[in-house]
Amino acid sequence: MVVARILPYRRPIVVALHLMVIVIANYLAFDLRFGNPMPPEQFLNFVTMLPWLLVIRSFIFLPCGLYEGMWRYAGIWDLRNIIIAAVLSTGVFAAATRWGFGLSYPRSVFVIDTLILIMLVGGLRLARRVYRQSRGDSGRRILVYGAGDVGELLVRGMLQNRFYGYKPVAFVDDDPAKVGQRIHGLRVLGGRQELARIFKKVAPHAVLLAMPAITPARMREVVAALEPFKVPIKTLPNRNESVEQIDLGQIRNLSVEDLLERAPIGIAGDVGHLITGQRVMVTGAGGSIGSELCRQIAALKPAVLIMYERYENNLYAIANELPIEVAAGVAHAVVGDVTDECLVNTVMSEYRPDIVFHAAAHKHVPLMELNPCEAVKNNVLGTRVTATAAAAHGVRRFILISTDKAVNPSSVMGATKRVAELLLQAMKTPESCVFTAVRFGNVLGSNGSVLPRFLRQIEAGGPVTVTHPEVRRYFMLIPEAVQLVLHAAALGAGGDMFVLEMGEQIKVVDMARNVIRLAGFVPEQEVPITFIGLRPGEKLYEELVGHDETMEQSGVPEIRRVRGRRHADRERILAGVAELEGRALTGDAKAVIEQLREIVPTYRPDDDTGDR
C-alpha cells in the first residue's frame, strides 16, 4: 500500500536522495581532510560552493542516467555510469571554482569527495538489491552443481527474479581450486566426494547441473553420485548453449536423453528446398516416426501433405495437431491400408504426390514372430503396392523407412524389412523416380520402445524388466530420426541406402538404471531389475551394415551411404517376393519363413541361432 502511494513520486524522491548524498559526500571530504571543527576559511569554501556543486552534479547526473534504471537490478553498467558522472561533474566543478570564482579550493577535497560520492551512490543501489535478494526464505532450495560462468549467471538470475521460485543455497564443484570460494555470497562447499556432508548441511530440494559442456559419460557419473539423495536433478536444454542465451525459464528436469552415450546429433543442412511447395505423402502417418514426419514437413510449407494411415485414432490425433494446415486445405487425412492396391492408386491419382515417405510397417519383433504372414503383408506387400503406385503416378522420390534389424536379421520383422529394401533395389522404375531406403536404430519414446515401458513399470513399483544383462542397442531421438529421413531423401540418387553415424551401442540395463535414478529411486534396492531372457527374434547386438555391404561418405558428415558388394539379382528377387506374398496370403507361416530364408540368406530364425 505504501509503495503504491510513493510510486508516482519516484523520480523526485530519487533526485532528492542524490542531492542529499552529494551534500554528505562533500561534507565528509572536508571533514576527513581538515578534521572537526573545520577551519573557518574551509567552512566558507564548503558553504559558498555547495549550491554550485549541487547544480553541476545534478545536471551531469541526468544524461548519465543516474535518475533512471531499477535499483533492484543494479550491476556493472550502473557502476560505470556512476563513476563517469562523478568524475565528469568533479572536473566541471573544479574548473568552475578555479577559473569561474577564483577560489583556492583544496585539490585533495576533489579526490576524496569523488571517491565518497561513488561509494554512497553505488551503495544506495547495492542496498536495494541486497535487501530484495535477502528478504524472505521462500522458494525451492537449489544446490548448483558447477561454479563456473553458467552457474554464476543462473544464481544471479535466481537472486534477482523470484518468479520461478528458486532459492540457491550453495555450489558444488569438482575443481579443488574453487572449493571455499564465494559467488554472490554462496560458498562452494566441495566436490562430488563430499555430497553427503553438503546435503546434510544445506538440505536442497533439487540439484541444478550448471555445466554446459558436460559429456554424457560425466553426466552419468554425476547422476550416479547423486543417486542416494533422491532429489530431482535439473539441467539446461542445450549443453552447447552460449552463456548469454541461458535464462531461468530454460531450466528443465534431466531426461534419459541427456545420458545417451553420445549427444543427440543435429544434422546440418537445409532440406527446405526438397519439401517447400511440393506435394508430399506420408504412409503410416499416425505412428511415432510418421507423425513426426508430418510435423516437420508441415513446418517446411509443402503445397499438399497427404497423411495416409489405417488406424483412425492415430490419424485423428495428428490431424488435430495440424489444425491450421488442415483448415487451409494443405493437410489431408486419408484412412487406408497400404496393402489396398486400389485405394493407394486412387489416392496417388487424386493428389499426385511428388514425394512419398513410406513409414507404414509392423515393427514389434516378438509379435511378428507370432504373426509372420501379417508381417509379410504389411512390410513387403505394402511396400511393393505403394512403391509400384508411386512409380506409376509420377512420384519423383520414394523413401522407405527401414531399420537396423534388417541387417543380418534374426527376426521375421527384420527379414521382412530387408526384403522391402531389396524390393526397392530390384524394381523397374522410370528414371524420374528415385527410390531410397533409410535405416536407423531404436527410437526413444516411440510406440513399443523401452523407455515408456520402463516408466510404466517404475510407476507400478517395479520390477523393471530387461531381456539380458548384455543386450545393447543403438538409440536415437524421434526428431533426430526424422531429420535423417529428410536429409537422406534429399541425398538419394536412386537405389541408395543411408544410415546415421550413431556412435556406440548402449546397454539396455544401464538405461534402465538411469531411468530409475531419474524417477527418484535407487536401482535394485527400491526398484528391482529383472532379466527375463531374450524374446523370440531378438539379438544381443544390432548392426548397421551387413556382411555383404560397405559404408562410405554421403556428403553430410553424420550420414553414411551403404553399398552392397554385389548387385542383387532383380528377377530372382521379384519372383521370390511374388512367391512370398502368395504364401502369406494363404496363411502358411512355415512356408513364409522358408521363403524369407530363400530371399535373405543372412536371415537366421530362432531355431538356427544357437545360444544367441
Solvent accessible surface area in square Angstrom, and as a share of the most:
residue,aa,sasa,rsa
1,M,172,0.77
2,V,102,0.58
3,V,110,0.63
4,A,67,0.52
5,R,170,0.62
6,I,82,0.41
7,L,111,0.55
8,P,102,0.64
9,Y,136,0.52
10,R,83,0.30
11,R,112,0.41
12,P,80,0.50
13,I,70,0.36
14,V,8,0.05
15,V,44,0.25
16,A,57,0.44
17,L,53,0.27
18,H,1,0.00
19,L,61,0.30
20,M,101,0.45
21,V,8,0.05
22,I,1,0.01
23,V,48,0.28
24,I,72,0.37
25,A,0,0.00
26,N,1,0.01
27,Y,85,0.32
28,L,66,0.33
29,A,0,0.00
30,F,0,0.00
31,D,35,0.18
32,L,122,0.60
33,R,115,0.42
34,F,50,0.21
35,G,30,0.29
36,N,122,0.63
37,P,121,0.76
38,M,25,0.11
39,P,41,0.26
40,P,111,0.70
41,E,103,0.46
42,Q,25,0.11
43,F,102,0.43
44,L,118,0.58
45,N,17,0.09
46,F,17,0.07
47,V,73,0.42
48,T,61,0.36
49,M,1,0.01
50,L,29,0.15
51,P,75,0.47
52,W,122,0.43
53,L,0,0.00
54,L,41,0.20
55,V,74,0.43
56,I,25,0.13
57,R,2,0.01
58,S,23,0.15
59,F,142,0.59
60,I,25,0.13
61,F,1,0.00
62,L,95,0.47
63,P,110,0.69
64,C,23,0.14
65,G,15,0.14
66,L,4,0.02
67,Y,11,0.04
68,E,96,0.43
69,G,36,0.35
70,M,105,0.47
71,W,32,0.11
72,R,75,0.27
73,Y,98,0.37
74,A,10,0.08
75,G,32,0.31
76,I,143,0.73
77,W,146,0.51
78,D,26,0.13
79,L,78,0.39
80,R,125,0.46
81,N,13,0.07
82,I,4,0.02
83,I,72,0.37
84,I,82,0.42
85,A,0,0.00
86,A,1,0.01
87,V,85,0.49
88,L,93,0.46
89,S,0,0.00
90,T,16,0.09
91,G,42,0.40
92,V,67,0.39
93,F,2,0.01
94,A,28,0.22
95,A,39,0.31
96,A,27,0.21
97,T,1,0.01
98,R,130,0.48
99,W,200,0.70
100,G,60,0.57
101,F,87,0.36
102,G,61,0.59
103,L,58,0.29
104,S,105,0.68
105,Y,13,0.05
106,P,21,0.13
107,R,184,0.67
108,S,44,0.29
109,V,1,0.00
110,F,28,0.12
111,V,92,0.53
112,I,42,0.21
113,D,4,0.02
114,T,14,0.08
115,L,102,0.51
116,I,15,0.08
117,L,1,0.01
118,I,30,0.15
119,M,127,0.57
120,L,59,0.29
121,V,0,0.00
122,G,18,0.18
123,G,32,0.31
124,L,49,0.24
125,R,8,0.03
126,L,106,0.53
127,A,60,0.47
128,R,79,0.29
129,R,34,0.12
130,V,81,0.46
131,Y,133,0.51
132,R,21,0.08
133,Q,32,0.14
134,S,78,0.50
135,R,127,0.46
136,G,61,0.59
137,D,107,0.56
138,S,82,0.53
139,G,32,0.31
140,R,101,0.37
141,R,67,0.24
142,I,2,0.01
143,L,0,0.00
144,V,0,0.00
145,Y,1,0.00
146,G,4,0.04
147,A,7,0.05
148,G,30,0.29
149,D,106,0.55
150,V,5,0.03
151,G,0,0.00
152,E,42,0.19
153,L,40,0.20
154,L,2,0.01
155,V,0,0.00
156,R,88,0.32
157,G,21,0.20
158,M,1,0.00
159,L,21,0.11
160,Q,30,0.13
161,N,56,0.29
162,R,62,0.22
163,F,170,0.71
164,Y,90,0.34
165,G,27,0.26
166,Y,27,0.10
167,K,41,0.17
168,P,6,0.04
169,V,25,0.14
170,A,2,0.02
171,F,0,0.00
172,V,0,0.00
173,D,16,0.08
174,D,47,0.24
175,D,56,0.29
176,P,113,0.71
177,A,83,0.64
178,K,66,0.28
179,V,58,0.33
180,G,31,0.30
181,Q,106,0.47
182,R,139,0.51
183,I,36,0.18
184,H,74,0.33
185,G,50,0.48
186,L,27,0.14
187,R,91,0.33
188,V,1,0.01
189,L,16,0.08
190,G,0,0.00
191,G,8,0.07
192,R,55,0.20
193,Q,163,0.72
194,E,67,0.30
195,L,4,0.02
196,A,67,0.52
197,R,111,0.40
198,I,0,0.00
199,F,22,0.09
200,K,180,0.76
201,K,132,0.56
202,V,13,0.08
203,A,63,0.49
204,P,10,0.06
205,H,88,0.39
206,A,0,0.00
207,V,0,0.00
208,L,1,0.01
209,L,3,0.01
210,A,3,0.03
211,M,27,0.12
212,P,34,0.21
213,A,91,0.71
214,I,13,0.06
215,T,75,0.44
216,P,15,0.10
217,A,51,0.39
218,R,85,0.31
219,M,1,0.00
220,R,54,0.20
221,E,90,0.41
222,V,0,0.00
223,V,1,0.00
224,A,43,0.33
225,A,28,0.21
226,L,4,0.02
227,E,35,0.16
228,P,86,0.54
229,F,53,0.22
230,K,104,0.44
231,V,25,0.14
232,P,64,0.40
233,I,17,0.09
234,K,29,0.12
235,T,7,0.04
236,L,7,0.03
237,P,57,0.36
238,N,71,0.36
239,R,38,0.14
240,N,134,0.69
241,E,39,0.17
242,S,51,0.33
243,V,48,0.28
244,E,151,0.68
245,Q,108,0.48
246,I,10,0.05
247,D,80,0.42
248,L,13,0.07
249,G,47,0.45
250,Q,53,0.24
251,I,20,0.10
252,R,80,0.29
253,N,93,0.48
254,L,11,0.06
255,S,38,0.25
256,V,9,0.05
257,E,49,0.22
258,D,11,0.06
259,L,7,0.04
260,L,2,0.01
261,E,73,0.33
262,R,35,0.13
263,A,47,0.37
264,P,54,0.34
265,I,37,0.19
266,G,59,0.57
267,I,12,0.06
268,A,67,0.52
269,G,64,0.62
270,D,109,0.56
271,V,15,0.09
272,G,10,0.10
273,H,136,0.60
274,L,12,0.06
275,I,0,0.00
276,T,70,0.41
277,G,47,0.45
278,Q,44,0.20
279,R,79,0.29
280,V,0,0.00
281,M,1,0.00
282,V,0,0.00
283,T,0,0.00
284,G,11,0.11
285,A,0,0.00
286,G,12,0.12
287,G,24,0.23
288,S,18,0.11
289,I,21,0.11
290,G,1,0.01
291,S,11,0.07
292,E,22,0.10
293,L,0,0.00
294,C,0,0.00
295,R,83,0.30
296,Q,36,0.16
297,I,0,0.00
298,A,4,0.03
299,A,74,0.57
300,L,46,0.23
301,K,139,0.59
302,P,9,0.06
303,A,46,0.36
304,V,15,0.09
305,L,0,0.00
306,I,0,0.00
307,M,0,0.00
308,Y,1,0.00
309,E,10,0.05
310,R,88,0.32
311,Y,116,0.44
312,E,121,0.54
313,N,118,0.61
314,N,57,0.29
315,L,5,0.03
316,Y,152,0.58
317,A,58,0.45
318,I,3,0.01
319,A,16,0.13
320,N,82,0.42
321,E,91,0.41
322,L,14,0.07
323,P,80,0.50
324,I,136,0.69
325,E,37,0.17
326,V,62,0.36
327,A,93,0.72
328,A,72,0.56
329,G,38,0.36
330,V,34,0.19
331,A,3,0.02
332,H,54,0.24
333,A,53,0.41
334,V,22,0.13
335,V,89,0.51
336,G,8,0.08
337,D,36,0.19
338,V,6,0.04
339,T,42,0.24
340,D,60,0.31
341,E,90,0.41
342,C,101,0.61
343,L,54,0.27
344,V,1,0.00
345,N,44,0.23
346,T,71,0.41
347,V,6,0.03
348,M,0,0.00
349,S,55,0.36
350,E,116,0.52
351,Y,35,0.13
352,R,117,0.43
353,P,2,0.01
354,D,32,0.17
355,I,0,0.00
356,V,0,0.00
357,F,0,0.00
358,H,1,0.01
359,A,20,0.16
360,A,15,0.11
361,A,35,0.27
362,H,34,0.15
363,K,83,0.35
364,H,71,0.32
365,V,11,0.06
366,P,33,0.21
367,L,94,0.47
368,M,14,0.06
369,E,35,0.16
370,L,134,0.67
371,N,60,0.31
372,P,11,0.07
373,C,16,0.09
374,E,77,0.34
375,A,0,0.00
376,V,0,0.00
377,K,55,0.23
378,N,10,0.05
379,N,1,0.01
380,V,0,0.00
381,L,20,0.10
382,G,0,0.00
383,T,1,0.01
384,R,71,0.26
385,V,3,0.01
386,T,0,0.00
387,A,0,0.00
388,T,58,0.34
389,A,1,0.01
390,A,0,0.00
391,A,18,0.14
392,A,74,0.57
393,H,30,0.14
394,G,48,0.46
395,V,1,0.01
396,R,94,0.34
397,R,48,0.17
398,F,0,0.00
399,I,1,0.01
400,L,0,0.00
401,I,16,0.08
402,S,4,0.03
403,T,19,0.11
404,D,0,0.00
405,K,32,0.14
406,A,1,0.00
407,V,3,0.02
408,N,21,0.11
409,P,1,0.00
410,S,6,0.04
411,S,3,0.02
412,V,1,0.01
413,M,8,0.03
414,G,0,0.00
415,A,0,0.00
416,T,0,0.00
417,K,10,0.04
418,R,30,0.11
419,V,0,0.00
420,A,0,0.00
421,E,1,0.00
422,L,16,0.08
423,L,1,0.00
424,L,9,0.05
425,Q,71,0.32
426,A,1,0.01
427,M,21,0.09
428,K,141,0.60
429,T,44,0.26
430,P,62,0.39
431,E,180,0.81
432,S,81,0.52
433,C,10,0.06
434,V,25,0.15
435,F,7,0.03
436,T,3,0.02
437,A,5,0.04
438,V,0,0.00
439,R,1,0.00
440,F,11,0.05
441,G,7,0.07
442,N,36,0.19
443,V,11,0.06
444,L,6,0.03
445,G,40,0.39
446,S,8,0.05
447,N,84,0.43
448,G,59,0.57
449,S,14,0.09
450,V,27,0.16
451,L,20,0.10
452,P,37,0.23
453,R,54,0.20
454,F,0,0.00
455,L,81,0.40
456,R,147,0.54
457,Q,38,0.17
458,I,10,0.05
459,E,151,0.68
460,A,85,0.66
461,G,46,0.44
462,G,23,0.22
463,P,61,0.39
464,V,0,0.00
465,T,25,0.14
466,V,2,0.01
467,T,14,0.08
468,H,56,0.25
469,P,58,0.36
470,E,66,0.29
471,V,4,0.03
472,R,77,0.28
473,R,18,0.07
474,Y,29,0.11
475,F,7,0.03
476,M,0,0.00
477,L,33,0.17
478,I,33,0.17
479,P,63,0.40
480,E,7,0.03
481,A,0,0.00
482,V,0,0.00
483,Q,55,0.25
484,L,0,0.00
485,V,0,0.00
486,L,4,0.02
487,H,14,0.06
488,A,0,0.00
489,A,1,0.01
490,A,31,0.24
491,L,46,0.23
492,G,4,0.04
493,A,84,0.65
494,G,40,0.39
495,G,38,0.36
496,D,12,0.06
497,M,4,0.02
498,F,0,0.00
499,V,0,0.00
500,L,0,0.00
501,E,70,0.31
502,M,3,0.01
503,G,39,0.37
504,E,132,0.59
505,Q,31,0.14
506,I,15,0.08
507,K,47,0.20
508,V,9,0.05
509,V,6,0.03
510,D,54,0.28
511,M,6,0.02
512,A,0,0.00
513,R,65,0.24
514,N,8,0.04
515,V,4,0.02
516,I,0,0.00
517,R,49,0.18
518,L,49,0.24
519,A,45,0.35
520,G,26,0.25
521,F,79,0.33
522,V,14,0.08
523,P,10,0.07
524,E,94,0.42
525,Q,148,0.66
526,E,73,0.33
527,V,4,0.02
528,P,62,0.39
529,I,21,0.11
530,T,56,0.33
531,F,86,0.36
532,I,98,0.50
533,G,34,0.32
534,L,48,0.24
535,R,91,0.33
536,P,67,0.42
537,G,4,0.04
538,E,16,0.07
539,K,23,0.10
540,L,41,0.20
541,Y,105,0.40
542,E,5,0.02
543,E,57,0.26
544,L,19,0.09
545,V,42,0.24
546,G,10,0.09
547,H,133,0.59
548,D,42,0.22
549,E,12,0.05
550,T,56,0.33
551,M,85,0.38
552,E,68,0.30
553,Q,122,0.54
554,S,13,0.08
555,G,71,0.68
556,V,20,0.11
557,P,94,0.59
558,E,36,0.16
559,I,0,0.00
560,R,43,0.16
561,R,31,0.11
562,V,9,0.05
563,R,113,0.41
564,G,51,0.49
565,R,150,0.55
566,R,179,0.65
567,H,186,0.83
568,A,44,0.34
569,D,79,0.41
570,R,99,0.36
571,E,107,0.48
572,R,104,0.38
573,I,2,0.01
574,L,56,0.28
575,A,65,0.51
576,G,9,0.09
577,V,1,0.01
578,A,64,0.50
579,E,80,0.36
580,L,0,0.00
581,E,13,0.06
582,G,34,0.32
583,R,64,0.23
584,A,1,0.01
585,L,112,0.56
586,T,107,0.62
587,G,50,0.48
588,D,68,0.35
589,A,42,0.33
590,K,150,0.64
591,A,15,0.11
592,V,0,0.00
593,I,42,0.21
594,E,92,0.41
595,Q,14,0.06
596,L,0,0.00
597,R,101,0.37
598,E,108,0.49
599,I,1,0.01
600,V,3,0.02
601,P,106,0.67
602,T,50,0.29
603,Y,6,0.02
604,R,128,0.47
605,P,12,0.07
606,D,57,0.30
607,D,128,0.66
608,D,62,0.32
609,T,12,0.07
610,G,76,0.73
611,D,148,0.76
612,R,52,0.19
